[in-house]
Amino acid sequence: MNLKQRQQKSDLLELGIVLALIFLIITIYVPIAIWEEERKFEIESRFRMQNLYDIEEFHNQITGSYNPQFFEAMNLVNAARDSLIADSNFIGEQLIHLNDKQYAVDIPESFSVEYDTTFGFLKFRRDTISDTSVTVIIYSDELSRNDTSFIQLKKLRYVMEDPNFQKVHAKKPVERVELIQYYDTFVPDSSTSFCPLTQKEYDIKIVEEMKSLRVASPITETYKDPRYLIFSFKSNSHGMISDGSRSWD
């Protein structure tokens, strides 16, 4: 075997090693990417099912019944929330005019808070608060002498009502950082009714006599989508919510 032939075999061997290494990398990372995509669709689908279920529950709360027409239910619930934001006195028995129709509703006082916490993401932020620290002198029964306490200015009125209160010693402006909890609210839209994977509407089943509500994934058979010739995206039903119980819990 001459030098040229040995060189060709060596080149082919190196090429085979490189191709095998590429194939190994593909077989490791491509399935992981597909699994992550499957999980992403599953999470989004269940999120939409929960929002759809909650819309129907709010509709039942303000009208006394569920509505098999999701878009009508969604528009009415969103309109009720908008009306309450525009007028804080929009509670109790009210009328909502929407799309040339009139709806009789009964809005509870807690509706706005319940809506914002249901359709909202809990977040935190740090705020710098300007305040005044007050040094007060209070007689301590335990110590049998005057004692010094530091309070916020807004609490001074209550402290002064204490019979052991002696006097205000000093006031000092201060700044402090507080961790504030709030909800970043979103408004459900028409996409809530559709599975993000199949774009089919979720199955809504209502039994009025039993006040029963079920929302289920439209996927009834294993969904498959070929990927990279030898791989495939697969997904089974994303579950259901029946009378508040979620199948994936």
N, C-alpha and C positions, 0 to 999 in steps of 0.2 A: 504494500500500500504506500503510494507516494505521499509527499507532503501536502499536495493539493487536496487529495481525497480525505486525508485526516483532518484538514482544516474545514472541509465541507461538513463532515460528520460532527465536528466540534460546534460548528455554527448551528447545525440542526438541533443538536442537543441543547444548546443555550436557548434557542428559540422555543423548544419544547418546554424547558423549565420556566421561561417567561410566560408562555401561554397557560401552563398549569397554575402558576402563581396568580395570574389574572383571574382564571376560572375559580380558584380557591377564594379570592377576595370577593368575587361576585356572589358565590354561594353562601358567603358569610353575611355580607352587608345588604344585599338586595332583599332577602327574606325579612331582615330586621326592618328595612324601610317600608316594606309592604305591611308588616304587622303594625307598625306605627300608624300607617295610613288607615288600616282597618279600625284601629282603636280610635283614631280621630273622628271617623264617621260615626262610630258607635256612640261616642261621648256627645257629639253634636245632635244626633238623632234623639237620644234620651233627653237631652236638654230641651229640644223642641216639643217632645211628647209631654214633658212636665209643664211647660208653658201652656200648651194647648189644654191640658187637664185643668190647670189653674184658671185659665180664662173661663172655662165652662163652670167651674166652682164659683167664680165671682158672678157670673151670669145668674146662676141659681140663687146666689145670695141676694141679689138686688131685684130679681123678678119672680123668684119662687120656683123656677124650672130650668132644666138644661135646654140647650138649643142644638139640634143636629146640624144646623147650618152654622158652621164655625165662623165664617166671615161676618155674618150678622151678629153673632155673639161677641166677637172680638171688637167690632166697631162700636157696639153699644157699651161695652165695659170701658173701652178707651174714652168714649164720649162722656161717660159718667165721671171718670177721673178728671178729664179736662174741665168739665163743668164745676167740679168741686174746687179745682185750683183757681178758676176764675171767680168763684163765689163760695167763700167758706161756709155760708149758710145753706148751701145746696145739700141738705141732708133730710132724711125722712122721706115721706111720700112726695115724689116729684114726677114731672113729665119731661121726656127727652124727645125732641123732634129730630129725626135722622132719616135722610134719604126718602123724604115724602111720607114717612110713617111716624106714628106717635107711640111711644113706649111708656108705660106706667112702671116706675121703679121705686124702690124703697132703699135709700142710701144710708147705711149706718155711719155713725160719727167716726169710726175707726177706718173707714174705707180707704181714704187717701194713704194713711200710714201702711195699711196692709198691702195695698197695691205697690207702693214704692219698695217695700221690703221683699215682696214676692218677686217682682220684676226688677231686681237691682242686684248689683254685685257689692258685697261688703268690702269697703276699703278703709284705709287709715291715712291720716296726714298729720304732720306736726305743725302746730300753729304757735306763734309767739304772742303771748297774752300780756298786755300792760295792765298792771294792777297796783294796789297800794297795800303795803303791809303795815298793820297797826300794832303797836306795843301797848298792852293794857295791864293795869295793876288790879289783881283780884285777890281778895282775902281767901286763903286756903284754910278750911276747917281742919284738914288733916295735919297741916304744918303749924297751925295756930299763928300764922303770920301772913303778910302780904306776899304774893307770888307774881311773877312776870309771865305773861303769855303773849304769843304772836298770832294774830288772826288776819283774815282778809277784811278789807274795808266793808264789803257787803254783809259781813256777819256781825259788824259792830253793834248794830241796833239791837240784835238779840242778846248780845253779851251785856249791854248796858241795862237790860231788864233783869239781869241776875242781881239779887239782893247783896251778893258779895262783891259786886263791881265797885272799884274805888275811883279810878280815873284813867284817862288816856295819857300815856307817857310820851308817845312819839308816833309820827306817821312818816312812812318812807315809800316812795315810788319804786316798784320792782318790775322786772320782766321775767316771765317763766315760759317754758316750752311745754305745751300740753299735746298729748296724743289724742286726736279727734277721730271718732268713728262715724262713718257716713255711708250711705248707699248711693252708688252710681246707677241711677235708674235708666232703663231702656223701655221702649214701647213695643210690644209684640206687633208683628206685621204679618202679611199674607204668607211669608215663607214658613211661618210656624206650623202651618197645616201640612207641609210636604216633607217627606223623608229626604234628607240631603243626598243620599246615595242613589235611590231609584227615581226620585222626583215624583213619586206617587203619594196621594193623600193618605194620611193615617186613618186607620179604621176606628170610627167612633160608634160605640154602641150604648144606647140609653134605654133604660127600663124605668119609665116614669112612675109606675105603680110602686116600685121598690126604692125609688130615688137612687138608682144604681147607674154608675158611669164607668165605662171602660174605654181606654185609648190604647190601641195596639199598633205595632209596626206593620207596614204593608208587605214586608218580606215574609213569604210563606215557605219558600224553598231556598236552598243555598244559592246565593248570588255569586257568580264567577265572572272574572274579567281577566283575560290572558295578559301577562306581563313578561316581556323579555324572552319570548319563545318557550322557555322551560318553566316559568313561574306563573302564578295566577293569584289575583286578588280574590279572596273569598269572604263572604259574610253571611251569617245566618240572621234570624230575626233579632232585632234590637230590644225585644221585650215588650212589656205592656204595663199599664197602670190601671188597676181595677179597684174602684172604691177607695182610692188613696194608697193602696198597697202596690209597691213597685216590684216587678218580678226580678229585678237585678239586685235588690237589697239582700 
